Amino acid sequence: MKALTIGLLFLTHFSMAQDPEEYLNAGYDKYLEEDYKGAILDFNKAAAYEPDNAEIYYLRGVCRSLLGEKKSAINDLDIATSLNPDYADAYYEKGYIFLSDQNAQKAIEEFDKTLALKPNFAEAYVSRGTAKCMLENREGAARDWEKAKELGIGYTEYMICE
């Protein structure tokens, strides 16, 4: 009887548990619907099942950034890049947060990491150029914006570093 009870508890526990991929997908759907708080809750559940999944932390970091929770966002993005040091999008997102905080030097460091991994990431050139302009590096900004233009960004002619 004792073995039957343990077996039933085991089956009940696993039949109620969702696949972590379901939580990840549900969170992503909520992110697309701009329900960032709901997405974070689903990403938290996914992380409980897959704590070594860099994508979960990246997506949760993006949502936290969009909610203005920059410190938490950076923490999640740091976890994502520690789990996957080649996660160019996570470095880009960190750079973008630093850029929005007017921390141009730290932004450039993150955009450099992004571009080392993904050299054709046009938006990273635009953002790094903007950070260089903030530091009054006009030549560096112009080079980055020109590279972005070569990669297909069509609005770089409006980018002027003054």
C-alpha positions as CSV (number, residue, x, y, z in Angstrom):
1,M,0.0,0.0,0.0
2,K,2.8,2.4,0.9
3,A,4.5,1.8,-2.6
4,L,1.2,2.5,-4.3
5,T,0.7,5.8,-2.4
6,I,4.3,6.9,-3.3
7,G,3.7,5.9,-6.9
8,L,0.5,7.9,-7.1
9,L,2.2,11.0,-5.5
10,F,5.0,10.6,-8.1
11,L,2.6,10.4,-11.0
12,T,0.4,13.3,-9.7
13,H,3.5,15.5,-9.3
14,F,4.8,14.9,-12.8
15,S,1.4,15.1,-14.5
16,M,0.8,18.5,-13.1
17,A,4.3,19.8,-14.0
18,Q,4.6,21.6,-17.3
19,D,7.4,21.2,-19.8
20,P,9.8,24.1,-19.2
21,E,9.6,24.8,-23.0
22,E,5.9,25.6,-22.4
23,Y,6.7,28.2,-19.8
24,L,9.4,29.7,-22.1
25,N,6.9,29.8,-25.0
26,A,4.1,31.3,-22.9
27,G,6.5,33.9,-21.6
28,Y,7.6,34.8,-25.1
29,D,4.0,35.1,-26.2
30,K,3.3,37.5,-23.3
31,Y,6.4,39.4,-24.2
32,L,5.1,39.9,-27.7
33,E,1.8,41.0,-26.2
34,E,3.7,43.5,-24.1
35,D,2.7,41.8,-20.9
36,Y,6.2,42.0,-19.5
37,K,5.2,41.2,-15.9
38,G,3.3,38.1,-17.0
39,A,6.2,37.1,-19.2
40,I,8.6,37.4,-16.3
41,L,6.4,35.1,-14.2
42,D,6.6,32.5,-16.9
43,F,10.3,32.9,-17.4
44,N,10.7,32.5,-13.6
45,K,8.9,29.1,-13.8
46,A,11.0,28.1,-16.8
47,A,14.2,29.0,-15.0
48,A,13.2,26.9,-12.0
49,Y,13.2,23.9,-14.4
50,E,16.2,24.9,-16.5
51,P,18.5,27.1,-14.5
52,D,21.3,26.7,-17.1
53,N,19.2,28.0,-20.1
54,A,20.7,31.4,-21.1
55,E,17.8,32.3,-23.3
56,I,15.4,32.4,-20.3
57,Y,17.6,34.9,-18.6
58,Y,18.1,36.9,-21.7
59,L,14.3,37.2,-22.3
60,R,13.6,37.9,-18.7
61,G,16.3,40.6,-18.8
62,V,14.7,42.2,-21.9
63,C,11.4,42.3,-20.1
64,R,12.8,43.8,-17.0
65,S,14.6,46.4,-19.1
66,L,11.4,47.3,-20.8
67,L,9.8,47.7,-17.4
68,G,12.6,50.1,-16.3
69,E,14.1,47.5,-13.9
70,K,17.6,48.1,-15.2
71,K,19.6,46.7,-12.4
72,S,17.6,43.4,-12.5
73,A,17.8,43.4,-16.2
74,I,21.6,43.7,-16.2
75,N,21.8,40.9,-13.6
76,D,19.8,38.6,-15.8
77,L,21.8,39.5,-18.9
78,D,25.0,38.9,-16.9
79,I,23.7,35.4,-16.1
80,A,22.8,34.8,-19.7
81,T,26.3,35.7,-20.9
82,S,28.0,33.7,-18.1
83,L,26.0,30.7,-19.2
84,N,26.6,31.4,-22.9
85,P,29.7,33.7,-23.5
86,D,28.8,33.8,-27.2
87,Y,25.4,35.4,-26.6
88,A,25.8,38.5,-28.8
89,D,22.2,39.7,-28.3
90,A,22.6,39.7,-24.5
91,Y,25.7,41.9,-24.8
92,Y,23.8,44.2,-27.1
93,E,20.9,44.5,-24.7
94,K,23.3,45.3,-21.9
95,G,25.0,47.9,-24.1
96,Y,21.6,49.4,-24.9
97,I,20.7,49.7,-21.2
98,F,24.1,51.4,-20.5
99,L,23.5,53.8,-23.4
100,S,20.1,54.7,-22.2
101,D,21.6,55.5,-18.8
102,Q,24.2,57.8,-20.5
103,N,27.0,55.5,-19.6
104,A,28.7,55.6,-23.0
105,Q,32.0,53.9,-22.0
106,K,30.3,50.8,-20.6
107,A,27.9,50.8,-23.5
108,I,30.8,50.7,-26.0
109,E,32.4,47.8,-24.0
110,E,29.2,45.8,-24.5
111,F,28.8,46.7,-28.1
112,D,32.4,45.8,-28.8
113,K,31.6,42.3,-27.4
114,T,28.5,42.1,-29.5
115,L,30.4,43.0,-32.7
116,A,33.2,40.6,-32.0
117,L,30.7,37.8,-32.0
118,K,28.3,39.2,-34.6
119,P,30.3,41.5,-37.0
120,N,27.3,42.2,-39.3
121,F,25.0,43.4,-36.5
122,A,24.1,46.8,-38.0
123,E,22.1,48.1,-35.1
124,A,25.1,47.6,-32.8
125,Y,27.2,49.9,-35.1
126,V,24.5,52.5,-34.8
127,S,24.3,52.3,-31.1
128,R,28.1,52.1,-30.6
129,G,28.4,55.2,-32.9
130,T,25.9,57.0,-30.7
131,A,27.9,56.1,-27.6
132,K,31.1,57.3,-29.3
133,C,29.4,60.6,-30.2
134,M,28.4,61.0,-26.6
135,L,32.2,60.8,-25.7
136,E,32.9,63.3,-28.5
137,N,34.7,60.7,-30.6
138,R,33.3,62.1,-33.9
139,E,35.5,60.1,-36.2
140,G,34.7,56.8,-34.4
141,A,31.0,57.6,-34.5
142,A,31.1,58.4,-38.2
143,R,33.0,55.1,-39.0
144,D,30.4,53.1,-37.0
145,W,27.5,54.9,-38.7
146,E,29.1,54.4,-42.1
147,K,29.5,50.7,-41.4
148,A,25.8,50.5,-40.3
149,K,24.9,52.1,-43.6
150,E,26.9,49.5,-45.5
151,L,25.0,46.8,-43.6
152,G,21.6,48.3,-44.7
153,I,20.6,50.8,-42.1
154,G,18.9,53.6,-44.1
155,Y,18.7,56.4,-41.7
156,T,22.4,57.0,-40.9
157,E,22.5,60.2,-43.0
158,Y,20.5,61.8,-40.1
159,M,23.1,60.8,-37.6
160,I,25.3,63.8,-37.0
161,C,27.7,64.1,-34.1
162,E,27.8,67.7,-33.0
